[in-house]
Structures are given as C-alpha cells and as structure tokens.
Amino acid sequence: MLKRITVAVLMVLVAFTVASALPPVTPTTGKILKIEGNKVQIAIDGTKPDWVKKNAPVKFKVGNGKIVEVSEAGVTPVTISVTTPKAGDMKVGDEVSFQKGTSMAGC
C-alpha cells in the first residue's frame, strides 16, 4: 500500500514539473477595426503568430470565436476577421487580446 501511495505522489510531482516547464501562453493583442453582426475585424499588433490562420479557433476574454479571414502575406498590419457570438460586447477602436482556442471538431 505504501508503495502505491509513493508511486502516485511521484506521478503527481512529475506532472506538475512538466506543466510548469511549459512556456506560458502569451496572448496576441490587436485593435478592433470593424464590427458587422457577429463578425469582428482586428488589426494584430506586431507579428502574426503561426497559429493564426483561417478556421483556427480563438479564445477572447469575453468568449470564443473562429477566424474566417486573414489578410494576405506582406500586408501590414495583419488583419483577421473573426466570427463570435460576443461581437455585440465589443466596440470599434478597443484593444483586444486573444489566444488560440480549443477546437470543437468531433464534438
């Protein structure tokens, strides 16, 4: 019994060590340019992260969404259009931060 408890405690410690070693997810920031219905157009600050592409899930502070359009390569600033049911809670000109969401494929 003591051996099982020791193994369980060690497994938990290893899991915490691995989780803390992963780099923190840095949110991407941008400015809202336009809102049309549930579609929000955002100009990304800085460089475009690799995960930002069409159909990628997005997680905002106020909710989730999906990228439906990304500006052409070489265009500065990079703009994306995202559909989200929370578009009504956003305002043109506001700064917004977002990160890669989780895919709902197969659900």
C-alpha positions in Angstrom: 0.0 0.0 0.0 2.8 2.4 0.9 4.5 1.6 -2.4 1.3 2.6 -4.4 1.0 5.9 -2.5 4.6 6.7 -3.1 4.2 6.0 -6.9 1.1 8.1 -7.0 2.8 11.1 -5.3 5.8 10.8 -7.6 3.5 10.8 -10.7 1.7 13.9 -9.4 5.1 15.7 -8.8 6.3 14.8 -12.3 3.0 16.1 -13.8 3.4 19.4 -12.0 7.1 19.7 -13.0 6.3 19.1 -16.7 3.3 21.6 -16.6 5.4 24.3 -15.0 8.2 23.8 -17.5 6.0 24.6 -20.5 6.3 28.2 -21.7 3.3 30.4 -20.8 0.8 31.2 -23.5 1.2 34.9 -24.4 -2.0 36.4 -25.7 -2.0 38.2 -29.1 -3.2 41.8 -29.0 -4.8 44.0 -31.6 -7.3 46.8 -32.2 -10.9 46.3 -33.4 -11.3 48.0 -36.8 -14.9 47.0 -37.7 -17.9 45.0 -36.4 -20.6 43.7 -38.7 -23.1 41.5 -37.0 -21.1 38.7 -35.4 -18.0 39.3 -37.5 -15.2 41.4 -35.9 -12.2 42.7 -37.9 -9.0 43.0 -35.8 -5.6 44.6 -36.7 -2.9 42.5 -35.0 -0.1 44.3 -33.1 3.3 43.1 -34.1 4.0 39.9 -35.9 1.3 37.3 -36.7 1.6 34.1 -34.6 1.9 30.9 -36.6 -1.4 29.5 -35.3 -3.4 32.5 -36.8 -4.9 31.0 -40.0 -8.4 30.5 -41.5 -10.7 28.3 -39.4 -8.5 28.4 -36.3 -10.4 28.7 -33.0 -9.9 31.8 -31.0 -10.4 32.5 -27.3 -11.3 36.0 -26.1 -11.7 37.2 -22.6 -15.5 37.6 -23.3 -15.9 34.4 -25.3 -14.8 32.2 -28.2 -14.7 32.6 -31.9 -13.3 31.3 -35.2 -11.0 33.0 -37.7 -12.8 33.3 -41.1 -10.3 35.6 -42.9 -6.6 36.5 -42.7 -5.1 39.4 -44.7 -2.6 38.5 -47.5 1.1 37.9 -46.6 3.2 41.0 -46.6 0.3 43.3 -45.6 1.0 45.4 -42.5 -0.7 45.4 -40.1 -2.0 41.9 -40.4 -5.8 41.9 -40.1 -8.1 39.0 -39.3 -11.8 38.6 -39.3 -13.3 36.5 -36.5 -16.9 35.4 -36.0 -18.0 35.3 -32.4 -21.4 35.4 -30.8 -19.9 38.0 -28.3 -19.3 40.6 -31.1 -22.0 42.8 -29.6 -20.0 43.1 -26.4 -17.0 44.6 -28.3 -16.5 48.1 -29.6 -14.7 49.6 -32.6 -11.4 51.1 -31.5 -11.0 49.0 -28.4 -7.8 47.0 -27.7 -8.5 43.3 -27.6 -6.4 40.3 -26.6 -6.9 36.7 -27.7 -5.2 33.4 -27.9 -5.5 30.1 -29.7 -8.8 28.4 -28.6 -9.6 24.8 -28.5 -11.1 23.0 -31.5 -14.6 21.7 -31.3 -14.1 19.2 -34.1 -15.6 15.9 -33.4 -17.9 17.2 -30.7 
